[in-house]
Amino acid sequence: MRFLNLVGLVLAGATASNAATSCAPSSSDAAVLEFAWGLADFIGGYYNSTVDSNFPSNSRNATVLGYKKILSGLSNQNTLSVEAIDKASSSLSGFQEPQCSFTYPQVNTTAAWAYYAYQFESTVTGAFIALAGYTQSPEVSFLMARLAAEHNGHATFIGSRVNSTLFADNATSLVSAYGPNQVISNRNATGSLGQYLGGCLTAPSSPCGPLRIGPLDATPSSSAGASSTASPSSTASSAAKKHH
């Protein structure tokens, strides 16, 4: 009897140990974390390349100076996003930080800056929401949820300045989610960044197969997805900037 009890305890301990270790990032999460890192790096590059030129510190306009302070804070929060992804991926030998040459739209007014900032923050928010369905471990899903919440805060703040109907009373959808293949596509719309990514990021595969993301749900789909990598694209309104 004691032998059987001992065997039971050993098996229970092994099960608990396996459950605990399966919560940590696995090698299969490397592609998800690389994709997330690239998106955070893209947003950081937009702030770094455009905030100072559109919100100069020597301006005498109190509103501009006020925005400058807030946007510097947003830029710092984005740096924390990159650091969080680095921390989560530190144990994965297969993880590599994407080395990309992103392009950014030329913006010469604060209004134009806010328009693109809102579009980009909304897109990466939706991308992080969707990436939570592409992970292999709860720890990485938890990180994607935090990143989505962080960038949704950014998008909401900026959107409140550029969109008078940010919270429409006839809305029928939750916060938009954008799958990786949509994010790297070249559509000129919120939810797609392909024209700026330079073909650098590769969409990860979902462990459940392609996800059909609807207004209120996300369910596995047997339908074929778009191409898994972005195609290099440039537009007349974009200027190439190297950013690591």
Backbone bond lengths (Angstrom), bond angles and torsions (degrees), N, CA, C in turn:
res aa  C-N    CA-C-N  psi(-1)  N-CA   C-N-CA  omega(-1)  CA-C   N-CA-C  phi
1 M - - - 1.471 - - 1.525 110.88 -
2 R 1.351 114.18 -42.91 1.459 117.31 179.32 1.531 110.66 -62.78
3 F 1.351 114.56 -37.11 1.462 118.73 179.44 1.524 110.70 -61.75
4 L 1.335 115.22 -44.39 1.468 119.22 179.96 1.520 111.33 -64.58
5 N 1.339 115.75 -39.36 1.461 119.07 177.63 1.527 110.82 -63.07
6 L 1.351 115.36 -39.83 1.460 119.91 -179.91 1.522 110.70 -64.55
7 V 1.342 115.60 -43.50 1.463 119.83 177.70 1.525 110.40 -60.70
8 G 1.344 115.34 -41.56 1.463 119.44 179.53 1.512 111.81 -62.06
9 L 1.316 117.20 -41.01 1.453 121.37 179.63 1.530 110.97 -66.52
10 V 1.330 116.16 -41.22 1.467 120.16 179.32 1.519 110.42 -62.76
11 L 1.339 115.79 -45.64 1.461 119.35 179.57 1.520 111.63 -64.30
12 A 1.326 116.10 -39.72 1.463 119.86 178.78 1.518 110.13 -64.26
13 G 1.336 115.77 -40.84 1.458 119.31 178.56 1.511 111.88 -64.76
14 A 1.335 116.37 -40.34 1.464 120.40 179.11 1.517 110.82 -64.65
15 T 1.344 115.77 -40.47 1.465 119.89 178.57 1.516 110.71 -63.62
16 A 1.326 117.10 -44.52 1.461 120.99 179.24 1.514 110.57 -63.54
17 S 1.355 116.30 -39.93 1.458 120.13 179.62 1.513 111.16 -64.22
18 N 1.345 116.29 -43.84 1.461 120.12 178.74 1.512 111.51 -64.02
19 A 1.335 116.69 -38.50 1.464 120.19 179.46 1.518 110.28 -64.21
20 A 1.342 114.99 -39.65 1.459 118.66 -177.93 1.526 111.30 -68.99
21 T 1.350 116.48 -44.78 1.459 118.99 -177.20 1.521 111.76 -70.06
22 S 1.342 117.93 -27.22 1.456 119.88 -179.14 1.520 112.30 -72.19
23 C 1.322 117.33 -11.33 1.461 120.45 178.74 1.524 111.51 -79.18
24 A 1.327 117.29 -23.19 1.458 121.63 -177.91 1.526 110.58 -77.20
25 P 1.348 117.26 157.34 1.471 119.63 178.55 1.523 111.44 -55.48
26 S 1.325 116.67 138.96 1.453 122.17 177.43 1.520 109.36 -110.00
27 S 1.318 115.57 170.35 1.466 119.81 -179.40 1.528 111.13 -59.32
28 S 1.323 116.36 -27.94 1.471 120.33 179.66 1.526 112.21 -70.69
29 D 1.334 116.76 -15.95 1.465 120.43 179.28 1.521 112.27 -84.79
30 A 1.319 117.89 -8.54 1.465 120.82 -175.51 1.531 111.10 -58.18
31 A 1.330 117.27 -43.24 1.469 120.75 -178.06 1.524 111.17 -64.40
32 V 1.342 116.69 -38.53 1.465 120.73 178.14 1.524 110.33 -65.03
33 L 1.321 116.64 -45.11 1.461 120.78 -178.64 1.527 111.34 -68.33
34 E 1.313 117.81 -35.37 1.464 120.43 176.26 1.531 110.55 -64.35
35 F 1.313 116.31 -42.56 1.467 121.06 178.94 1.527 109.63 -63.57
36 A 1.327 116.94 -44.48 1.461 121.38 179.47 1.523 110.86 -64.23
37 W 1.323 116.72 -41.79 1.468 120.84 178.74 1.526 110.53 -60.75
38 G 1.324 116.15 -42.76 1.463 119.79 179.97 1.520 112.38 -62.66
39 L 1.334 117.02 -39.59 1.463 120.52 178.93 1.530 111.28 -66.16
40 A 1.333 116.23 -42.90 1.466 119.54 178.68 1.519 110.19 -64.83
41 D 1.324 116.73 -38.58 1.463 121.06 178.38 1.530 110.62 -65.45
42 F 1.334 116.28 -37.33 1.467 120.33 178.32 1.524 110.90 -61.73
43 I 1.328 116.51 -47.65 1.460 120.31 179.78 1.530 110.46 -62.32
44 G 1.330 116.25 -43.23 1.458 120.06 178.66 1.514 112.04 -59.91
45 G 1.329 116.21 -39.15 1.454 120.16 178.53 1.522 112.23 -64.49
46 Y 1.334 116.55 -36.97 1.462 119.58 178.65 1.523 110.55 -64.61
47 Y 1.330 116.73 -44.74 1.458 119.46 177.72 1.525 110.88 -61.78
48 N 1.320 116.34 -48.67 1.464 120.34 -174.90 1.521 112.80 -64.02
49 S 1.326 117.18 -30.92 1.463 120.27 -175.20 1.524 113.91 -92.66
50 T 1.334 117.42 -11.19 1.470 118.01 -173.06 1.528 115.70 -128.68
51 V 1.318 118.81 -22.48 1.468 119.64 -174.58 1.514 111.55 -64.31
52 D 1.325 117.82 -49.51 1.464 120.72 -175.99 1.517 112.23 -62.04
53 S 1.343 117.35 -37.93 1.459 120.18 -177.63 1.522 112.54 -73.76
54 N 1.320 117.40 -26.89 1.464 120.73 -178.37 1.521 113.48 -99.94
55 F 1.329 116.16 -19.10 1.462 120.85 178.57 1.529 108.57 -131.29
56 P 1.350 117.46 67.46 1.471 120.96 -174.85 1.525 112.83 -63.07
57 S 1.320 115.53 141.60 1.460 120.73 -178.18 1.525 112.33 -68.72
58 N 1.335 116.73 -23.04 1.463 119.65 -179.17 1.526 113.00 -89.60
59 S 1.327 116.47 8.54 1.466 119.96 178.25 1.528 109.78 -67.18
60 R 1.325 115.73 148.13 1.468 121.76 176.49 1.520 111.36 -98.14
61 N 1.319 115.83 1.88 1.459 121.33 179.73 1.519 109.01 -84.48
62 A 1.324 117.03 118.12 1.467 121.30 -176.68 1.522 111.58 -62.64
63 T 1.335 116.74 -35.69 1.455 120.13 -179.93 1.524 110.98 -65.12
64 V 1.343 115.60 -44.62 1.464 120.52 178.84 1.524 110.73 -61.40
65 L 1.328 116.38 -43.56 1.462 120.37 179.99 1.528 111.19 -65.56
66 G 1.327 115.94 -36.12 1.453 119.93 177.70 1.518 111.74 -64.78
67 Y 1.333 115.64 -44.14 1.455 120.02 177.19 1.522 110.96 -63.57
68 K 1.327 116.11 -39.38 1.465 120.31 -178.58 1.536 110.24 -57.59
69 K 1.306 116.54 -43.39 1.461 120.61 -179.09 1.525 111.06 -64.48
70 I 1.333 115.61 -43.93 1.468 120.05 -179.64 1.527 111.04 -65.43
71 L 1.331 116.13 -43.17 1.453 120.22 -177.23 1.519 111.85 -69.32
72 S 1.309 116.80 -30.03 1.466 119.84 173.92 1.530 109.13 -63.82
73 G 1.327 116.05 -36.49 1.461 120.44 176.52 1.519 111.60 -66.66
74 L 1.335 117.19 -41.09 1.459 120.93 177.89 1.527 110.41 -63.13
75 S 1.326 115.85 -40.26 1.459 119.69 178.27 1.520 111.00 -62.50
76 N 1.327 116.16 -39.83 1.465 120.18 178.21 1.526 110.73 -65.42
77 Q 1.344 117.04 -41.40 1.460 119.88 178.53 1.527 111.16 -62.19
78 N 1.336 116.01 -35.33 1.458 118.93 178.22 1.523 111.10 -67.01
79 T 1.343 116.33 -34.93 1.462 120.13 175.38 1.528 110.23 -60.48
80 L 1.340 115.97 -37.65 1.457 120.04 177.82 1.532 111.17 -65.51
81 S 1.332 116.70 -32.96 1.465 120.23 177.08 1.525 110.06 -61.36
82 V 1.329 116.01 -46.32 1.468 120.42 179.31 1.521 110.43 -62.62
83 E 1.329 116.61 -42.57 1.466 120.46 -179.71 1.531 111.11 -64.08
84 A 1.323 116.91 -37.95 1.476 120.22 179.46 1.524 110.87 -64.35
85 I 1.331 116.25 -40.68 1.466 120.09 178.71 1.525 109.99 -67.00
86 D 1.327 116.75 -40.98 1.463 120.50 176.51 1.527 110.83 -58.48
87 K 1.318 115.71 -43.04 1.470 120.25 -178.70 1.528 110.98 -64.85
88 A 1.324 116.37 -43.19 1.460 120.37 -178.77 1.524 112.06 -66.47
89 S 1.324 116.18 -29.57 1.467 120.26 -176.13 1.524 113.03 -95.72
90 S 1.318 117.58 1.03 1.465 120.98 -172.92 1.533 113.03 -61.50
91 S 1.319 117.21 -25.73 1.469 120.39 -178.45 1.526 112.89 -93.04
92 L 1.321 117.53 0.39 1.465 121.24 -176.37 1.523 110.55 -101.63
93 S 1.304 116.57 111.96 1.463 120.37 -178.28 1.526 111.90 -67.33
94 G 1.328 117.14 -23.86 1.455 120.10 -178.07 1.521 114.67 -84.04
95 F 1.323 117.15 -5.32 1.466 120.18 -177.94 1.523 110.75 -79.41
96 Q 1.323 116.59 133.50 1.461 122.44 175.51 1.525 109.07 -135.69
97 E 1.315 116.67 130.19 1.462 119.94 177.31 1.526 109.32 -65.86
98 P 1.331 118.04 124.38 1.465 120.11 178.47 1.533 111.04 -61.04
99 Q 1.307 116.43 133.58 1.460 121.52 176.77 1.524 107.53 -103.84
100 C 1.309 116.78 99.34 1.463 121.71 -169.58 1.521 113.04 -115.86
101 S 1.308 115.26 152.57 1.463 122.71 169.91 1.522 107.12 -110.75
102 F 1.321 116.18 87.37 1.456 120.72 -178.56 1.527 110.66 -76.90
103 T 1.311 116.06 157.84 1.457 121.45 170.11 1.517 108.53 -116.28
104 Y 1.317 115.51 152.36 1.459 121.06 -179.29 1.518 109.49 -133.94
105 P 1.319 117.55 146.51 1.468 120.29 178.64 1.524 110.72 -66.11
106 Q 1.302 116.41 144.62 1.453 121.15 175.37 1.525 108.61 -74.53
107 V 1.305 117.21 120.07 1.462 120.79 178.94 1.519 108.99 -122.06
108 N 1.314 115.83 130.02 1.458 121.36 -175.76 1.524 113.23 -118.95
109 T 1.313 116.91 1.15 1.460 120.86 178.52 1.527 108.76 -135.63
110 T 1.313 115.52 157.91 1.463 119.25 178.48 1.530 110.61 -65.27
111 A 1.337 116.67 -32.42 1.460 120.46 179.78 1.530 110.54 -65.76
112 A 1.342 115.99 -43.88 1.463 119.98 178.86 1.524 110.42 -66.29
113 W 1.324 116.57 -38.84 1.466 120.34 178.23 1.523 109.95 -60.24
114 A 1.320 116.84 -46.78 1.463 120.83 -177.81 1.522 111.29 -65.37
115 Y 1.327 116.76 -36.84 1.463 120.55 179.55 1.523 110.82 -58.59
116 Y 1.324 116.35 -49.90 1.463 119.62 -178.70 1.523 111.83 -72.90
117 A 1.325 117.58 -36.31 1.465 119.88 178.26 1.526 110.09 -60.79
118 Y 1.321 116.94 -42.00 1.467 121.07 178.74 1.526 110.57 -64.60
119 Q 1.333 116.22 -43.68 1.462 119.85 179.47 1.528 111.34 -63.22
120 F 1.326 116.72 -43.50 1.466 120.18 -177.67 1.527 111.55 -69.97
121 E 1.324 116.95 -43.99 1.473 119.53 -179.83 1.527 110.56 -65.42
122 S 1.318 117.34 -38.62 1.467 120.65 177.90 1.529 110.86 -64.02
123 T 1.325 115.50 -38.37 1.461 120.04 -179.35 1.523 111.67 -67.76
124 V 1.334 117.40 -46.93 1.471 118.22 -178.31 1.530 110.65 -70.63
125 T 1.336 117.31 -29.55 1.465 119.40 173.47 1.524 109.97 -58.41
126 G 1.332 116.14 -51.61 1.461 120.72 179.28 1.513 112.65 -63.63
127 A 1.333 116.68 -32.84 1.461 120.48 179.08 1.524 110.93 -67.89
128 F 1.331 117.09 -43.03 1.464 120.21 178.83 1.538 111.07 -65.85
129 I 1.332 116.52 -37.10 1.470 119.64 176.45 1.525 109.57 -58.79
130 A 1.334 116.26 -48.00 1.463 120.29 -178.41 1.526 111.74 -66.63
131 L 1.340 117.37 -37.44 1.463 120.26 -177.80 1.526 112.46 -61.73
132 A 1.319 116.93 -24.43 1.470 119.62 177.13 1.524 110.99 -60.77
133 G 1.327 117.30 -23.92 1.456 121.76 178.04 1.519 113.31 -89.59
134 Y 1.327 116.99 1.84 1.460 121.60 -178.46 1.522 112.55 -110.88
135 T 1.322 117.22 0.34 1.457 120.45 -174.91 1.522 111.93 -86.58
136 Q 1.326 114.80 165.13 1.462 121.76 177.69 1.523 111.87 -108.05
137 S 1.328 118.05 -7.59 1.467 120.11 -175.56 1.524 110.77 -138.93
138 P 1.326 116.90 146.82 1.468 121.17 178.17 1.525 112.82 -59.38
139 E 1.325 117.66 -34.22 1.459 119.84 -177.72 1.525 111.45 -62.79
140 V 1.325 116.82 -40.71 1.460 120.25 179.32 1.534 110.43 -73.40
141 S 1.333 117.11 -36.98 1.468 119.76 175.75 1.522 110.78 -61.18
142 F 1.331 115.55 -40.58 1.463 121.07 178.20 1.514 110.47 -61.13
143 L 1.336 116.76 -42.86 1.462 120.38 178.83 1.526 110.76 -63.96
144 M 1.337 117.80 -42.61 1.459 120.37 179.76 1.535 110.83 -61.47
145 A 1.348 116.03 -37.76 1.468 119.64 178.14 1.524 110.66 -64.07
146 R 1.330 117.00 -42.09 1.470 120.21 179.45 1.527 110.97 -65.64
147 L 1.330 116.90 -41.25 1.460 120.24 179.79 1.528 110.57 -65.54
148 A 1.330 116.89 -39.66 1.464 120.26 177.86 1.523 110.54 -62.65
149 A 1.330 116.51 -43.53 1.465 120.03 179.42 1.522 110.98 -64.40
150 E 1.325 116.65 -41.42 1.466 121.41 179.68 1.521 111.12 -59.98
151 H 1.329 116.11 -51.26 1.467 119.05 -175.21 1.521 112.33 -76.59
152 N 1.321 117.63 -23.95 1.459 118.63 173.02 1.529 110.07 -66.67
153 G 1.337 116.32 -34.17 1.459 119.54 174.35 1.516 111.10 -62.24
154 H 1.338 116.39 -43.09 1.467 120.15 177.72 1.534 110.23 -60.87
155 A 1.349 114.68 -48.34 1.463 119.47 -177.24 1.523 111.61 -62.48
156 T 1.328 116.37 -39.68 1.459 119.99 -179.46 1.521 111.23 -65.50
157 F 1.333 116.78 -42.38 1.460 119.70 178.59 1.527 110.87 -62.13
158 I 1.323 116.98 -50.22 1.466 120.17 -178.77 1.518 110.09 -66.96
159 G 1.336 116.96 -40.44 1.452 120.46 -179.13 1.516 113.53 -63.35
160 S 1.332 116.67 -30.98 1.462 119.59 179.04 1.522 111.34 -66.15
161 R 1.337 116.25 -17.76 1.472 120.68 178.60 1.517 112.69 -92.07
162 V 1.343 117.01 -18.91 1.459 118.96 -174.69 1.522 113.32 -120.58
163 N 1.321 117.70 -9.27 1.465 120.88 -174.93 1.526 109.62 -132.89
164 S 1.316 115.92 109.94 1.458 120.02 -176.64 1.520 112.96 -75.13
165 T 1.348 117.22 -14.04 1.471 120.77 -180.00 1.530 109.84 -118.35
166 L 1.326 115.63 45.13 1.464 120.56 -176.85 1.521 111.20 -58.80
167 F 1.339 116.66 -39.31 1.460 121.44 177.71 1.524 108.28 -117.76
168 A 1.326 115.60 86.20 1.463 120.92 -176.71 1.520 110.49 -73.81
169 D 1.346 116.60 140.97 1.470 119.96 -178.56 1.523 112.64 -75.24
170 N 1.343 116.94 -6.73 1.465 119.68 177.66 1.531 111.74 -111.40
171 A 1.328 117.06 19.75 1.461 120.84 -178.99 1.528 110.82 -64.36
172 T 1.324 116.64 144.58 1.466 121.40 -179.66 1.525 111.92 -124.64
173 S 1.335 116.87 8.73 1.459 120.06 -176.15 1.515 111.44 -132.21
174 L 1.327 116.80 150.43 1.456 121.55 169.04 1.528 108.72 -71.75
175 V 1.328 117.43 -177.60 1.457 120.66 175.16 1.523 108.43 -54.17
176 S 1.317 116.93 133.24 1.463 121.06 -175.04 1.524 111.94 -62.31
177 A 1.325 115.97 141.85 1.458 122.83 174.11 1.522 107.71 -116.39
178 Y 1.334 116.25 140.30 1.456 120.85 -178.24 1.522 109.74 -127.66
179 G 1.326 116.38 118.25 1.457 120.80 178.90 1.519 111.49 -65.65
180 P 1.338 117.84 156.91 1.465 121.69 -177.45 1.524 114.36 -54.50
181 N 1.342 117.05 -40.47 1.466 119.27 -179.56 1.520 111.89 -65.13
182 Q 1.341 116.70 -34.26 1.456 118.98 176.98 1.518 110.25 -70.71
183 V 1.334 117.01 -39.44 1.457 120.60 -178.09 1.523 111.51 -61.18
184 I 1.324 118.25 -39.32 1.465 119.99 -177.73 1.527 112.48 -88.34
185 S 1.328 117.69 1.55 1.457 120.05 177.45 1.522 109.82 -73.91
186 N 1.324 115.81 164.04 1.461 121.37 -174.70 1.524 113.91 -97.54
187 R 1.314 116.86 18.98 1.465 119.33 176.45 1.519 109.44 -65.10
188 N 1.307 116.79 138.54 1.466 121.08 179.00 1.519 109.28 -88.91
189 A 1.340 116.00 73.74 1.462 120.93 -176.77 1.518 108.94 -161.07
190 T 1.333 115.27 160.76 1.458 119.86 174.32 1.526 109.08 -57.10
191 G 1.327 116.54 135.28 1.453 121.50 -176.49 1.510 112.99 105.32
192 S 1.336 117.38 -11.41 1.464 121.72 -179.52 1.528 110.30 -131.21
193 L 1.325 115.37 134.33 1.466 120.99 -178.81 1.525 112.77 -127.85
194 G 1.326 116.99 7.29 1.455 120.65 -173.65 1.514 114.66 -52.98
195 Q 1.332 117.38 -37.43 1.464 119.64 -177.02 1.521 112.66 -68.21
196 Y 1.340 117.43 -13.94 1.462 121.41 179.38 1.531 113.22 -107.12
197 L 1.331 117.83 -16.80 1.461 121.03 -171.64 1.523 113.78 -84.75
198 G 1.325 117.53 -14.60 1.451 119.83 176.80 1.522 114.75 65.48
199 G 1.318 117.68 25.43 1.458 120.30 178.85 1.509 113.95 70.17
200 C 1.328 117.36 19.78 1.459 121.00 -171.81 1.518 113.96 -83.88
201 L 1.326 117.65 -35.03 1.457 120.57 -173.30 1.527 111.93 -97.99
202 T 1.333 115.23 143.19 1.462 122.22 179.15 1.525 108.94 -111.77
203 A 1.302 115.82 129.88 1.463 120.30 -179.26 1.523 110.63 -69.08
204 P 1.345 117.60 130.85 1.466 119.96 176.40 1.525 110.49 -73.26
205 S 1.325 115.79 163.58 1.458 121.32 177.76 1.524 109.63 -95.25
206 S 1.313 116.18 143.25 1.458 120.45 177.95 1.523 110.08 -83.07
207 P 1.335 117.99 135.99 1.466 120.35 177.00 1.518 112.50 -65.40
208 C 1.329 117.09 -17.10 1.469 121.28 -179.64 1.526 111.88 -103.07
209 G 1.326 117.19 8.02 1.449 119.90 -173.68 1.522 109.37 87.40
210 P 1.334 118.18 177.32 1.458 120.77 -179.70 1.525 111.97 -55.48
211 L 1.317 116.28 138.66 1.454 120.70 178.72 1.519 109.94 -100.63
212 R 1.336 115.56 129.70 1.462 119.81 173.04 1.522 106.52 -91.57
213 I 1.307 117.05 111.45 1.460 121.45 -175.28 1.523 109.08 -97.31
214 G 1.305 115.84 114.95 1.455 120.71 -179.10 1.512 111.69 -104.59
215 P 1.326 117.81 -173.91 1.466 121.06 -178.59 1.529 113.18 -66.02
216 L 1.347 116.65 -28.66 1.460 119.82 -176.74 1.524 113.53 -127.37
217 D 1.311 117.90 -0.44 1.460 118.65 -176.79 1.518 111.27 -151.19
218 A 1.314 115.73 173.72 1.460 122.71 171.85 1.516 106.25 -142.38
219 T 1.313 117.63 115.79 1.457 121.06 -175.88 1.521 110.12 -128.39
220 P 1.351 117.30 147.06 1.461 119.92 177.16 1.520 110.69 -57.35
221 S 1.313 116.12 142.46 1.460 121.23 -178.93 1.517 109.53 -131.09
222 S 1.314 116.75 146.66 1.455 120.80 177.58 1.520 111.46 -90.91
223 S 1.337 116.56 -2.04 1.457 120.11 -177.97 1.514 110.16 -71.20
224 A 1.312 116.63 149.09 1.465 121.34 -179.08 1.512 110.17 -71.20
225 G 1.326 116.13 142.39 1.455 120.51 178.75 1.516 110.98 -91.00
226 A 1.329 115.45 176.61 1.459 120.91 177.96 1.519 108.81 -76.53
227 S 1.329 115.97 177.88 1.457 120.81 177.70 1.515 110.59 -55.42
228 S 1.321 116.67 143.21 1.461 120.77 -173.60 1.513 113.52 -81.79
229 T 1.306 118.37 -8.66 1.460 120.30 178.08 1.508 109.88 -129.34
230 A 1.336 115.06 153.57 1.454 119.78 -179.89 1.513 110.21 -82.89
231 S 1.318 115.98 154.01 1.453 120.88 175.79 1.510 109.80 -99.66
232 P 1.343 118.01 141.12 1.458 119.57 178.68 1.519 109.24 -58.73
233 S 1.308 115.40 138.46 1.459 120.05 -179.45 1.512 109.58 -150.69
234 S 1.282 116.99 143.61 1.461 120.10 176.01 1.513 108.21 -136.91
235 T 1.295 116.69 150.87 1.454 121.61 179.03 1.499 109.28 -128.39
236 A 1.329 115.38 163.02 1.462 119.72 -178.91 1.503 111.75 -63.85
237 S 1.327 116.90 -24.05 1.467 120.04 -176.94 1.504 112.67 -93.14
238 S 1.353 117.95 6.49 1.452 120.62 -177.48 1.518 110.96 -112.92
239 A 1.318 115.42 144.42 1.459 121.56 176.92 1.509 108.73 -121.36
240 A 1.347 116.96 127.89 1.462 120.19 -177.37 1.514 110.83 -70.32
241 K 1.327 115.29 134.64 1.461 122.23 178.00 1.509 107.98 -138.18
242 K 1.342 117.25 127.77 1.442 120.88 176.94 1.501 108.96 -78.76
243 H 1.338 116.48 131.09 1.460 119.73 -179.95 1.492 109.10 -145.07
244 H 1.311 116.84 128.26 1.468 121.66 178.81 1.498 109.46 -117.25
